[in-house]
Structures are given as C-alpha cells and as structure tokens.
C-alpha cells in the first residue's frame, strides 16, 4: 500500500467495519482501503501467499452475510466513486463505491436511469449491485444488472486484470489465463450438451434468481471472456473484484398512475395479476393480510384500509408509467376497464397526484419500518426473499403463513414483487440462545423444502451469501453444483476470496457467526444496521458512521457483559473522539434511517452526560450573558487578525493541547473577522413577520464580494423594504439565540435557559404566535423549531402556536413576487445545507437561486459540509473529508457566484473550494437592487 494509513488494524476500526446489514458478524484481521486496481491485485496476491482470506466490502447493505469475513476486509467504497456518463446518458461507466441513487443523479439530467431499482438504492452501491445481480420492483429479469451490463473491468485472484470491453479481450484472457479460458470453454460445452442441466438453468433463470453462480452465462454467451464477465455478476466477491462496470441505461418514465387494490384473499390477488400485466402494469406489489394490518396502524394509511376488518385479505399496489401524459392516459383508460371487472374491496381507481401516490408507496415501503421498529429489543430483523413460478404464488404464500404460525413468528409479514413471483418475508429473531437458533434452523429447513417443492429459487434478489450456501446443491442438483465448484476453482484455486459465501459444504454454515444485538439505549435499539445512514453521514470517510456508532455501543455492552475489561477500555477510549466528538450532529442520518433513529441527537446527549455540574453552570452563565459573550467573540476574532498569525496559531494550539480541543478552535488564515451588530429593533405597522437575525451573522463577517458583503440580515431587511413587506425586529435581540450552540455541545442547562428567554421574547414579538418568526440562517431556523423541546412539558405547550420560517422560504413566497426583475448572473454554484433538508425548503432555495442565476449547479456529490457551527474549526479534518468530493466537482468549473443559506456552511465550502460563498439572499439583494 502506498499509504500505510489506509491499513487499519486497531480493534475499534476492525469491529466498526465488521458490522453490516446481515445477521452475521465476523471481525477481520485488518481493514484495508484500496485506491486502485493495481493495489487490489497486489492485495489479492499477498492474501493468497499468506493464506489469509479476503472479503470485498462496499456499502455493506447485503442481507445474507456476503460482505464480512475474518481475514482482510477490503474497503472498495471510499476511493471508488467515479462515474462517467456516456452517449447522452444511454450508457454509464461506474466504479463500485457509488450508490445507485448517486449514479441515477448523474443520469437524471438525461432523463435516464439504471435498470436495476433496488429498494435500498439510497445506500447500496454499484459494487453490491454487480455482486448480487440486483433487480428491484420494476426491472424484473429484463433490466437487472446481468441484462444491462455492457462490459466489466475486473481483477482475478491471481492479480490478472481483465477488461471485457476490448475487441481482443478474449484473446488477452486466453494468453494470460490459459487454464481458466480452457476451463470455461469446457464447462460451457458441458452445460449446453446436457439436456437436464440446460432445462434446470432455463427454468431457474426464467425467474429472478441469485442463488449460486449465474450459470445462464454459459447458455447466453459463447466467448469465455463474456461468460466470465457475466459470471462475475452475482458472484458475491468470490471470483474477483469488479473495479468498473459499463451499463446500458433505461428511460425515466415521468408520467405515472398508481392504485391500491384490496381483494378478498391471496388467490383473488394473484388471479388478478395476468390481466393487470397484460394491460401494461409496470409494477405490481403484493401485500398479505398481516402486511395490511401493519399498514392500518399508520396514521397516514390509505382510505380503503380505514375501518376495514382485515381477515384473509390481500392487496396489490399497481403502477403504470409512460414517457408522456398522452401515453399514460391511453394506458390507464385500457387498464380501468380491467380494474372495473376485478372483485376489489372498495374502489379500483388510479391516481396521478404525487402526494397521494407518495402515501400509497409509503404504505408499502413503510412495512419494513413498522415491523423492524416495533421488534423486541435484542432481536434481529430478517428480510428474506424467494421466487416461485407465478401459478404457484398463492399456494406458496399460504404455506409460508402456516410455517410462521408453526414456528412462532407471529409478527411476520409477506410482501413482494408479484409480477415476478418474487416474495419477501420479514420476521424477527433472537440469536442469543441455542433454543432460538435451533428454532430458526428448523424454520429454514421447512422453508427450503417448501420453495424447492414449488419449483422455486431460495434467493431471488438478495444473493446466496452464507444464509443459503448450504442449500445450493439441493436447488441445482449434483451436476450443476459441480460446475459451480469448478468455476470457483478456476477463478480462485486457493479459495482466498470470500470463503464460506455462496458455496460451502458445511450444512450449518448459515448458523455460524450469528450476530448478538444487546439492548443499549432505547433511542438506538431499533437499529437494524442496514447502513442507509452511511451515504449521508459527513464523517463516513474519516471516523465512524451512524451504523458504526451504534454497533460500537453494542460491542461495548457485549464486552461489559463478558467481563472483557481490556476490550471494553479500548472501545470506550476510541469512542470519545471517533464517535462522539467527531459527529457533526447534523442529523441527516434520521432522514435516511428506515426506523427513524437520530444518531446525531444521541451523540449530543452523550456529550451532555460527560459535562460536570461546573461545566453545565458555565454553559448556563454564557446563555444568561449571551450578548456580551458574542461581543467578546467578535473582539477576539478581530484581535486575532491584528496580531501576528503565528502568535495566534501558537496560542490556540497550546490551549487545544491542554485539553480544550473541543472548545478552542484551531486558528487558520481563513477564519473571518467579527461581524456587525445585529439589526436594531423595528416595530412597523402591518408587519408580516418577526425577523430573528441569527447571531452567527454577528459573530462572523459575511463572505467577500465585489459590493462589500453586507451579510444576510442586512440583505433580508433591504429585500423586505424593496418588496414592501414590513417585518418586526424584536427588542434586545442581541441577547437571544436559537439554542443550537448549547444543544450541539450538550450544555442542557444553558439550552433550557436560552429556550426560555428566546421563546418568551418571540411570544411577545409575534403577538402570541400571530406572526411567523423568520430567521436568516437555515441551521438556526431548524434550531428554533427544536427550541421548545428544551423546556419542561408544561412550559412547552405555551409556545405551540409559534411558527418558524426560514428566510429563504419567506423570500420565495412573500418577497420574490414583489421584487423588481432580477439582473440574473450567468452561473451559480449552490450548496444546500443539511438544515434546508430538515426544514423541507430545498425547492424554495432552488427557486431563489433560479431567480438569481441563469444556470444553477448543485454538485452530484452534494452532502453536509460538516462545519456544524464551530465543529469545522475544532475538527477541520472532518470538514475536509466531508467536502472533498463536492469541492472537486465545483473547482472543475468556474461560476459567477457561490451561495448557500447559512454562514458557517459558507465558511466550510469557502475553505474547501477556495471560493467565497455567500448567503443566497445577499445575491438576491444585489441582482434586484437599483442600478447605481
């Protein structure tokens, strides 16, 4: 490795990386972050020479145990996020570390997307999509990873790099790997020449099927290099590493109509499928009676389910989609004739309203949330999938439900992609006792019998992994199983790559290495370690992710219970910085978490628990004297710019080394000077709002500009005056705050004091909530929304009528229509903040940006900048990591201006890009001001 820091052997890093979305856990000897194909090849050769297993890990969202191992865990996400759009979006070249959603974001401007559409698209990566042959709700077997892959670049266990795109690729494979090339020809002919083998392959791969290797490659392709490239799809890291894939894409169908059809039973639902598919239904999701009962518990459940006494009912969530509104109208008119003949409960109508459609899909996608979130602490949520021929779907569902009852899985639900005969079932399981593990084993054996008796496959989408490895021979028979073993031997003769996964002779391999999930904190116990939080976490590439923060808490609890004091001490010592202090606490994790865990809030609570009573009293004193404190900070900043820079850097460095590293920022040349005082009080007649100018605009001066950079507060008030929209500015504003500094650092007493002072002042200024409170910093608007939570319940109720509005949203609704025609800039780089996501004002921010500039660019790799108030100055390495990818995108082009909606985020992005970011309202003020 060119950089030793990319090899981690410390216990906390190995344990944190070991956890994935599966019920299995294997702690690696080392976690290595490879950065090139050459490094991967060298690592494979080294692992082979040392006899150490090597497992590839990207997103860690796989469910069957294929992403963990006890040797080298090779991180192929961090340095593998490249993408190149080809042929106006008709093709795309991708590296394994990019998520499916991130890839589709790059295709969106071309009205294209990837064919596979897994439900985990926000977190699952291209590496996993290839390794598991991902499909999804819409793609069926036509647009899955196998069918849409055009070419691969991959590394074999020998270190040989193969690029299947070249015209001489097959000759190159024959020259470099003659035994492998010859062996593939031999196996191809063996499969093709055996009528029984051919029939089995054709039958199983007519369905969605990710069980074992993709033996259909031997029937679909002739040249060994193409056979091998397609065998890589779905091989789960056991044959080699795919470093690059080129996919053919599919069009985005923007016009859609959706309907929820409730029928009397499973037979009625499955009987309706052929007619629905015949009239063009692109999606048909099946929900059993147990799923409907879970869905009924949602306050936002579908109207047809309200008051329905669910007995043996089932439902189909169907969707039609076309490229144009006219095509959709024609399609739904034909479909309605079929719908009208179905024996549905209630109405059978299709809706195009995005809000109604969103609620219907939330019903389906929320099943996982509802079941996983309600499970007993200490249990694991298992999501399994199978596929059977369509005509056997009803009987399979019925028998599966009987098995749930037989083995005591009372909370199990069945749902799935009915158009493909693909069922998912979810159950909760405790693996901490031999009896519970034995129950799971007996259930699995009966489930395997059921599916194979129905002519189905034991894995349709989620990969074989460890969970189904013992049953591959039963599904395929001895002849084809031996073909698979020979494929493995040809590609990985020393068995180094991911042993125990996909093929294993041990009949109990699926029962070994099962994960313990001890209760640690009610706020995080629902975590299923799915990893959905990781792509939005700004510390993912530098310290830990929300999943890892929770997993490490569980590991500390297990070490405590086992009396392993050395292990516990090592984990706890690391946790203070790697989990608690480095967390940006932006809480974007809760927006991605299927069970709505706010790990950021938990880290803030842990910070508060570390504070002594004296520290809490100091925090409270600062809250009571906030006005003078802000003036003091401004004076210190201005003094810092007067004194010699080495002197100031030396002083702050010394203080940080003395233990004030989480209180005293590291001084750098780009730290702004102190800002202006907050605006003077205003009490105009007929006011439309109360302006709460954030104190952050007073602490730090505005970003540089050609016109002086007056700051967001001044710009907002000028815009209000120009638009004829009067606003109140409260008295004594200088001593008030949104409370975020105390909340973020865990000073609960000071937070409560500031909440009481600020809310009381705003209660009066808004005429007891009649007027909205408008704030000019998105994070502070978000802080104001949360401020009542710092108060006791009795006090909190008083302020329920207070409304908090971000200045961007207020400007879009009230100011923009009344402002002069803007003199638009040519181009603008825009940085939405994590708070604009929490507040739901992204569209308003974009509306203002579009008014300011002809062309607005948000980086495809956008994410939280992690400056997080002062955290970017306290832990600059976190912001540097969080902004690296988007800074690379931004600096590749030149823009007329750079904007955000929060001063510290502007500082973070300015540091990352070397460009001066400013509040979007400052730019709106400039482009609508009278010409001088």
SEMARBA-398181 format. One record per residue (C-alpha): x, y, z. Coordinates in pm, whole numbers, padded with zeros to 5 digits, always signed. Layout:
XYZ;...
# end
This chain:
+00000+00000+00000;+00134+00343-00093;-00019+00493+00221;+00015+00286+00542;-00268+00490+00700;-00509+00305+00471;-00435-00019+00656;-00621-00027+00988;-00559-00297+01244;-00680-00120+01561;-00955-00314+01738;-01222-00038+01724;-01176+00016+01348;-01191-00356+01276;-01502-00405+01488;-01678-00099+01347;-01615-00212+00990;-01726-00569+01061;-02094-00480+01105;-02319-00492+00802;-02690-00534+00728;-02685-00911+00762;-02742-01118+01079;-02378-01236+01061;-02068-01087+01222;-01704-01171+01154;-01425-00947+01281;-01147-00903+01022;-00776-00906+01100;-00730-00582+00907;-00940-00325+00720;-00766-00203+00407;-00884+00083+00189;-00756+00014-00162;-00730+00300-00410;-00652+00133-00743;-00694-00185-00941;-00320-00244-00906;-00347-00227-00527;-00637-00472-00527;-00439-00713-00742;-00137-00687-00513;-00352-00740-00205;-00510-01050-00359;-00166-01188-00440;-00047-01111-00088;-00353-01271+00068;-00301-01581-00145;+00065-01605-00046;-00018-01560+00323;-00319-01788+00316;-00538-01511+00454;-00900-01480+00330;-01002-01156+00160;-01355-01012+00157;-01469-00716-00051;-01687-00453+00118;-01857-00154-00036;-02193-00040+00101;-02247-00327+00344;-02622-00341+00273;-02627-00706+00169;-02856-00920+00380;-02718-01271+00353;-02370-01245+00506;-02165-01200+00188;-01990-00877+00297;-01800-00992+00605;-01503-01214+00677;-01230-01294+00928;-00927-01210+00712;-00872-00888+00520;-01179-00670+00477;-01109-00470+00163;-01290-00135+00151;-01380-00067-00212;-01615+00223-00145;-01405+00512-00013;-01179+00560-00315;-01412+00416-00579;-01684+00672-00654;-01605+00760-01014;-01875+00796-01278;-01870+00886-01647;-02192+00942-01840;-02165+00817-02199;-02374+00870-02513;-02601+01137-02360;-02691+00905-02076;-02766+00593-02277;-02466+00430-02107;-02274+00500-01790;-01935+00388-01660;-01933+00337-01282;-01696+00240-01005;-01816+00019-00718;-01831+00279-00437;-02104+00498-00582;-02460+00434-00463;-02736+00355-00710;-02905+00683-00618;-02585+00878-00679;-02545+00710-01017;-02904+00792-01109;-02849+01155-01005;-02586+01180-01277;-02827+01032-01529;-03128+01240-01426;-03039+01539-01647;-03053+01299-01944;-03390+01154-01838;-03228+00813-01792;-03162+00576-01501;-03006+00241-01424;-03220-00062-01500;-03194-00223-01153;-03407-00036-00900;-03342-00197-00559;-03536-00059-00263;-03200+00009-00095;-03087+00238-00381;-03003+00520-00140;-02732+00309+00025;-02650+00005-00187;-02352+00060-00410;-02264-00039-00764;-02027-00296-00619;-02314-00468-00442;-02544-00422-00740;-02295-00617-00951;-02200-00868-00684;-02564-00958-00609;-02716-00914-00958;-02959-00658-00818;-03303-00608-00965;-03597-00440-00787;-03964-00357-00808;-03977-00262-01177;-03690-00418-01364;-03786-00784-01350;-03536-01012-01524;-03513-00787-01829;-03338-00482-01682;-03139-00635-01396;-02763-00594-01354;-02689-00906-01562;-02900-00797-01859;-02796-00430-01866;-02422-00479-01811;-02226-00397-02124;-01871-00456-02003;-01665-00502-01688;-01312-00439-01575;-01228-00692-01304;-00936-00836-01109;-00896-01211-01063;-00749-01375-00755;-00423-01419-00946;-00395-01042-00986;-00481-01054-01357;-00686-00754-01470;-00949-00830-01735;-01134-00566-01939;-01416-00728-02133;-01482-00419-02346;-01186-00456-02581;-01211-00631-02919;-00918-00856-02821;-01043-00921-02467;-01099-01291-02521;-00755-01341-02679;-00598-01150-02390;-00774-01375-02138;-00657-01687-02321;-00298-01557-02324;-00285-01453-01959;-00508-01719-01803;-00497-02022-02037;-00627-02275-01784;-00919-02052-01691;-01003-01985-02057;-00994-02354-02145;-01190-02449-01836;-01469-02206-01920;-01494-02349-02272;-01516-02698-02124;-01789-02601-01874;-01982-02410-02141;-02000-02716-02360;-02083-02943-02066;-02384-02732-01966;-02502-02691-02324;-02465-03061-02405;-02659-03183-02101;-03038-03167-02161;-03112-03196-01790;-02864-02923-01695;-02993-02694-01971;-03354-02743-01859;-03269-02664-01497;-03077-02350-01588;-03350-02227-01822;-03621-02294-01563;-03445-02125-01272;-03324-01822-01464;-03664-01760-01618;-03735-01630-01266;-03542-01379-01066;-03263-01596-00929;-02949-01502-00737;-02887-01849-00590;-02538-01975-00669;-02345-01859-00976;-02518-01725-01287;-02491-02043-01491;-02715-01889-01757;-02392-01719-01870;-02292-02049-02031;-02611-02050-02240;-02630-01679-02316;-02267-01619-02419;-02007-01801-02625;-01669-01634-02576;-01509-01725-02243;-01439-01359-02160;-01809-01276-02192;-01907-01588-01999;-01666-01488-01723;-01780-01124-01716;-02139-01238-01672;-02040-01497-01410;-01894-01204-01213;-02246-01063-01192;-02395-01220-00881;-02069-01386-00771;-02065-01202-00435;-01692-01131-00435;-01595-01498-00459;-01449-01490-00812;-01281-01149-00829;-01317-00774-00784;-01513-00562-01029;-01341-00222-01044;-01551-00071-01319;-01876-00151-01497;-02043-00001-01803;-02422-00029-01804;-02686+00039-02064;-02950+00263-01908;-03327+00284-01940;-03553+00590-01985;-03713+00763-01688;-04091+00739-01723;-04208+01065-01569;-04582+01017-01600;-04724+00764-01355;-05051+00645-01209;-05085+00426-00901;-05360+00233-00733;-05408+00014-00425;-05636-00280-00499;-05764-00465-00192;-05905-00809-00266;-06074-01073-00057;-05775-01306-00038;-05440-01412-00177;-05594-01624-00452;-05804-01332-00575;-05497-01106-00576;-05277-01347-00769;-05560-01431-01008;-05580-01060-01097;-05214-01040-01196;-05224-01177-01555;-05488-00927-01664;-05308-00635-01497;-04977-00727-01655;-05144-00773-01992;-05262-00410-01991;-04916-00280-01908;-04880-00260-01528;-04511-00198-01475;-04523-00265-01102;-04745-00500-00902;-04654-00523-00535;-04827-00788-00324;-04919-00734+00042;-05060-01013+00257;-05317-00977+00536;-05051-00931+00803;-04894-00651+00596;-05231-00479+00566;-05284-00493+00942;-04943-00332+00992;-05027-00066+00730;-05356+00012+00906;-05161+00128+01212;-05009+00418+01019;-05189+00749+01078;-05150+00814+00706;-05294+00483+00587;-05489+00454+00261;-05858+00539+00272;-05959+00190+00156;-05793+00038+00466;-05959+00268+00718;-06221+00073+00909;-06160-00245+00709;-06168-00559+00919;-05876-00744+00767;-05923-01118+00773;-05770-01309+00482;-05746-01005+00255;-05453-00926+00027;-05370-00623-00182;-05188-00527-00498;-05016-00192-00532;-05006-00140-00907;-04840+00132-01108;-04850+00234-01472;-04581+00460-01618;-04521+00613-01960;-04300+00877-02118;-04584+01120-02198;-04911+01223-02038;-05098+01117-02353;-04949+00768-02346;-05034+00735-01979;-05393+00845-02036;-05430+00585-02309;-05272+00317-02093;-05483+00390-01783;-05804+00404-01987;-05738+00048-02104;-05638-00055-01755;-05950+00091-01596;-06166-00148-01795;-05978-00436-01636;-05984-00277-01291;-06361-00236-01309;-06402-00612-01352;-06188-00705-01052;-06365-00813-00728;-06198-00540-00524;-06296-00419-00179;-06384-00053-00220;-06285+00133-00536;-06031+00042-00801;-05901+00376-00916;-05562+00500-01034;-05424+00832-00910;-05152+01058-01051;-05139+01314-00770;-04780+01291-00641;-04887+01337-00279;-05144+01058-00293;-04904+00830-00479;-04636+00902-00220;-04871+00796+00060;-04951+00472-00120;-04584+00389-00168;-04514+00484+00191;-04766+00217+00289;-04560-00046+00101;-04212+00079+00186;-04310+00155+00545;-04370-00211+00623;-04003-00264+00695;-04001+00040+00921;-04310-00067+01109;-04204-00427+01172;-03835-00359+01236;-03906-00059+01455;-04157-00244+01671;-03949-00558+01728;-03841-00659+02077;-03503-00512+02182;-03224-00764+02135;-03378-00927+01828;-03272-00907+01465;-03498-00815+01175;-03456-01072+00898;-03569-00989+00546;-03565-01295+00320;-03668-01339-00041;-03769-01624-00267;-03929-01665-00608;-04164-01927-00744;-04349-01971-01073;-04644-01733-01090;-04902-02011-01088;-04765-02136-00754;-04756-01799-00580;-05084-01842-00391;-05003-02186-00253;-04656-02074-00151;-04792-01774+00039;-05050-01988+00215;-04798-02249+00324;-04543-01985+00425;-04801-01824+00651;-04866-02163+00808;-04493-02202+00875;-04487-01867+01052;-04756-01993+01287;-04593-02332+01330;-04262-02180+01441;-04396-01887+01641;-04317-01596+01407;-04636-01413+01489;-04518-01074+01361;-04401-01199+01020;-04530-01029+00706;-04520-01121+00337;-04488-00869+00057;-04307-00865-00271;-04284-00814-00643;-04584-01015-00752;-04527-00960-01124;-04209-01168-01088;-04338-01430-00843;-04086-01277-00603;-04184-01282-00236;-04014-01107+00054;-04095-01210+00407;-03982-01042+00721;-03956-01186+01069;-03775-01103+01391;-03533-01346+01551;-03320-01370+01865;-02987-01548+01814;-02863-01527+02174;-02978-01872+02285;-02929-02221+02137;-03303-02281+02150;-03378-01972+01943;-03110-02057+01687;-03248-02410+01664;-03597-02271+01601;-03460-02060+01316;-03277-02362+01173;-03594-02576+01176;-03797-02299+01013;-03529-02256+00744;-03528-02628+00665;-03906-02631+00621;-03897-02312+00413;-03633-02464+00185;-03849-02775+00138;-04150-02559+00054;-03980-02341-00205;-03794-02621-00380;-04107-02836-00389;-04277-02547-00568;-04003-02533-00829;-03874-02202-00699;-03545-02042-00604;-03430-01978-00249;-03280-01641-00339;-03437-01409-00594;-03265-01076-00525;-03059-01070-00207;-02778-01309-00303;-02689-01651-00167;-02439-01531+00091;-02393-01757+00390;-02766-01781+00459;-02841-02014+00167;-02495-02152+00082;-02571-02498+00232;-02875-02537+00004;-02726-02454-00339;-02663-02823-00420;-03026-02911-00338;-03161-02640-00564;-02939-02717-00868;-02854-03086-00830;-02514-03251-00825;-02418-03190-01188;-02465-02814-01188;-02330-02779-00835;-02006-02938-00952;-02000-02691-01243;-02018-02410-00987;-01740-02562-00779;-01523-02584-01090;-01594-02219-01174;-01475-02127-00825;-01164-02346-00856;-01074-02197-01195;-01105-01838-01076;-00982-01876-00717;-00786-02201-00690;-00658-02124-00341;-01002-02034-00202;-00890-01693-00079;-01187-01485-00193;-01480-01474+00050;-01471-01835+00177;-01795-01961+00326;-02003-01748+00091;-02221-01880-00195;-02073-02231-00192;-01998-02425+00127;-02008-02794+00209;-02077-02728+00578;-02452-02784+00627;-02451-02549+00927;-02255-02258+00780;-02573-02048+00786;-02592-02092+01165;-02236-01982+01245;-02122-01628+01320;-02471-01503+01402;-02482-01155+01549;-02580-01064+01905;-02780-00744+01931;-02790-00642+02300;-03016-00357+02409;-02804-00047+02478;-03027+00259+02451;-03398+00290+02364;-03304+00566+02120;-03098+00327+01905;-03215-00026+01990;-03434-00039+01677;-03126-00011+01454;-03105-00298+01205;-02753-00197+01093;-02880-00159+00736;-02634+00118+00652;-02886+00351+00489;-02742+00629+00707;-02387+00598+00577;-02407+00778+00239;-02545+01094+00407;-02302+01089+00701;-02028+01353+00664;-01784+01158+00885;-01818+00829+00695;-01473+00851+00535;-01284+00994+00832;-01408+00845+01161;-01731+00648+01201;-02083+00633+01059;-02414+00624+01250;-02435+00248+01196;-02085+00208+01337;-02154+00440+01631;-02447+00219+01730;-02261-00104+01657;-01973+00007+01880;-02217+00078+02163;-02343-00278+02127;-01989-00413+02125;-01907-00219+02443;-02217-00370+02606;-02113-00720+02499;-01759-00667+02631;-01903-00541+02961;-02132-00843+02993;-01842-01078+02916;-01614-00912+03171;-01360-00832+02898;-01227-00512+03054;-00937-00468+02812;-01166-00483+02510;-01417-00251+02675;-01149+00004+02762;-01007+00004+02409;-01350+00060+02258;-01454+00330+02504;-01127+00523+02473;-01166+00533+02096;-01539+00610+02108;-01495+00952+02267;-01344+01105+01955;-01428+00861+01676;-01799+00857+01759;-01900+01141+01993;-01667+01436+01933;-01628+01399+01558;-02003+01368+01490;-02130+01672+01301;-02467+01613+01471;-02642+01734+01156;-02895+01450+01196;-02916+01382+00824;-02900+01019+00938;-03258+01037+01060;-03374+01141+00712;-03227+00820+00570;-03294+00576+00853;-03586+00338+00787;-03658+00323+01161;-03602+00700+01215;-03306+00685+01452;-03139+01022+01510;-02783+00922+01593;-02677+01287+01591;-02917+01358+01877;-02778+01060+02068;-02422+01188+02028;-02531+01529+02161;-02684+01358+02462;-02362+01167+02523;-02173+01495+02514;-02407+01634+02778;-02355+01330+03002;-01980+01394+03006;-02018+01751+03134;-01965+01814+03503;-02203+02025+03708;-01948+02307+03690;-01936+02289+03312;-02314+02299+03295;-02316+02609+03520;-02065+02779+03291;-02283+02698+02990;-02581+02842+03172;-02390+03160+03259;-02296+03210+02894;-02664+03174+02799;-02763+03437+03054;-02499+03679+02924;-02511+03592+02556;-02497+03947+02424;-02164+04030+02593;-02035+03682+02503;-02095+03744+02132;-01925+04083+02156;-01632+03913+02323;-01602+03657+02043;-01619+03932+01780;-01347+04125+01959;-01130+03812+01984;-01169+03743+01613;-01079+04099+01519;-00783+04093+01757;-00667+03766+01603;-00646+03935+01266;-00438+04221+01409;-00184+04007+01592;+00082+03810+01404;-00073+03490+01269;+00199+03258+01412;+00135+03400+01759;-00241+03335+01737;-00192+02987+01592;+00056+02904+01865;-00178+03024+02139;-00479+02829+02014;-00266+02519+01956;-00134+02535+02311;-00483+02570+02456;-00609+02277+02250;-00323+02059+02370;-00407+02149+02728;-00745+01976+02690;-00958+02246+02527;-00964+02078+02188;-01343+02069+02181;-01379+02431+02296;-01098+02632+02135;-01091+02636+01753;-00773+02587+01557;-00678+02929+01415;-00635+02941+01039;-00589+03227+00797;-00939+03185+00657;-01118+03242+00989;-01334+03553+00923;-01325+03871+01124;-01602+03951+01365;-01933+04054+01211;-02159+04357+01261;-02402+04403+01547;-02744+04250+01498;-03012+04477+01348;-03175+04750+01555;-03533+04699+01673;-03819+04773+01432;-04188+04797+01509;-04362+04876+01176;-04737+04876+01131;-04900+04582+00948;-04591+04365+00992;-04587+04034+00803;-04337+03860+01025;-04083+03886+01305;-03723+03883+01188;-03486+03686+01410;-03141+03773+01276;-02914+03481+01364;-02625+03563+01594;-02387+03369+01367;-02409+03662+01125;-02288+03885+01404;-02010+03652+01518;-01859+03622+01168;-01849+03885+00895;-02005+03799+00559;-01811+03646+00273;-01619+03872+00042;-01789+04022-00263;-01743+04295-00510;-02000+04509-00329;-01883+04474+00026;-02073+04173+00157;-02323+04332+00395;-02441+03998+00531;-02764+03800+00529;-02950+04009+00789;-02891+04338+00610;-02976+04180+00276;-03302+04036+00409;-03417+04367+00555;-03329+04551+00233;-03526+04293+00034;-03824+04337+00267;-03808+04716+00223;-03777+04681-00153;-04072+04441-00172;-04288+04648+00062;-04312+04371+00321;-04265+04514+00672;-04119+04294+00947;-04066+04339+01320;-03717+04317+01469;-03752+04236+01841;-03606+04443+02123;-03294+04307+02292;-03222+04071+02002;-02851+04074+02087;-02901+03852+02391;-03115+03587+02217;-03018+03272+02030;-03173+02968+01864;-03001+02749+02124;-02804+02537+01878;-02460+02603+02037;-02577+02462+02370;-02778+02178+02217;-02492+02069+01991;-02233+02069+02269;-02461+01908+02525;-02498+02202+02765;-02854+02118+02859;-02894+02373+03139;-02782+02660+02918;-03001+02531+02637;-03303+02537+02864;-03218+02889+02985;-03181+03018+02631;-03501+02844+02522;-03697+03013+02799;-03552+03359+02725;-03581+03341+02345;-03927+03185+02327;-04066+03433+02578;-03930+03724+02373;-04065+03579+02048;-04400+03505+02208;-04438+03874+02277;-04290+03993+01949;-04519+03768+01740;-04831+03873+01929;-04857+03526+02084;-04783+03342+01763;-04992+03551+01524;-04687+03640+01314;-04427+03393+01186;-04068+03410+01309;-03829+03443+01013;-03462+03352+01056;-03179+03420+00812;-02966+03109+00882;-03113+02769+00795;-02946+02586+01084;-03077+02849+01325;-03429+02817+01185;-03400+02445+01249;-03268+02519+01598;-03563+02747+01671;-03802+02472+01566;-03640+02240+01818;-03607+02501+02093;-03935+02424+02273;-03812+02066+02329;-03557+02203+02576;-03837+02315+02809;-04049+02113+03050;-04376+01992+02901;-04587+02247+03090;-04386+02540+02951;-04353+02385+02607;-04729+02378+02548;-04747+02755+02577;-04539+02805+02264;-04704+02552+02032;-04854+02830+01818;-04514+02981+01734;-04425+02932+01367;-04066+02936+01244;-03992+03007+00877;-03655+03013+00708;-03577+03341+00533;-03531+03155+00204;-03886+03017+00218;-04024+03354+00331;-03844+03530+00047;-03969+03282-00213;-04330+03318-00100;-04356+03683+00000;-04064+03881-00143;-03978+03736-00481;-04316+03812-00644;-04291+04179-00535;-03926+04243-00624;-03802+04409-00944;-03698+04184-01232;-03355+04049-01131;-03044+04106-01342;-02952+03738-01345;-02600+03608-01321;-02474+03359-01577;-02391+03077-01336;-02416+02990-00968;-02274+02706-00759;-02531+02628-00488;-02474+02445-00159;-02800+02339+00010;-02745+02276+00379;-02846+01983+00594;-03093+02216+00764;-03264+02303+00435;-03330+01928+00407;-03469+01906+00760;-03683+02216+00704;-03807+02095+00366;-03713+02422+00193;-03494+02283-00086;-03747+02389-00351;-03762+02742-00211;-03382+02762-00210;-03375+02647-00570;-03647+02898-00663;-03440+03185-00522;-03127+03051-00692;-03306+03030-01027;-03414+03393-00983;-03052+03492-00919;-02883+03295-01198;-02946+03153-01544;-02765+02830-01457;-02762+02676-01110;-02536+02384-01026;-02560+02160-00720;-02280+01901-00713;-02387+01544-00782;-02183+01451-00474;-02355+01710-00254;-02363+01638+00116;-02338+01805+00455;-02019+02014+00478;-01980+01910+00846;-01873+02258+00953;-02157+02229+01205;-02125+02562+01381;-01769+02556+01510;-01702+02184+01461;-01524+02252+01134;-01278+02469+01327;-01250+02227+01617;-01207+01921+01393;-01109+02053+01048;-01027+01702+00928;-01399+01619+00938;-01500+01908+00712;-01206+01838+00480;-01329+01482+00430;-01696+01574+00401;-01636+01839+00134;-01362+01671-00070;-01578+01516-00343;-01807+01813-00396;-01513+02054-00389;-01352+01856-00670;-01671+01888-00874;-01705+02259-00808;-01346+02358-00875;-01355+02178-01211;-01569+02467-01337;-01590+02843-01293;-01904+03018-01165;-02009+03380-01136;-02107+03330-00772;-02117+03070-00494;-02403+03054-00245;-02559+02875+00049;-02804+02972+00324;-02601+02950+00643;-02288+03144+00738;-02081+02856+00880;-02168+02635+00583;-02050+02920+00361;-01725+02920+00558;-01684+02545+00519;-01743+02549+00145;-01520+02855+00101;-01241+02669+00277;-01295+02359+00066;-01312+02531-00274;-01110+02849-00232;-01415+03048-00350;-01615+03296-00146;-01956+03152-00061;-02229+03395+00043;-02587+03377+00158;-02826+03339-00135;-03026+03641-00012;-02719+03861-00041;-02708+03773-00409;-03083+03826-00449;-03041+04168-00289;-02767+04258-00536;-02944+04141-00853;-03267+04323-00759;-03111+04646-00624;-03146+04968-00825;-02858+05029-01065;-02612+05287-00942;
# end
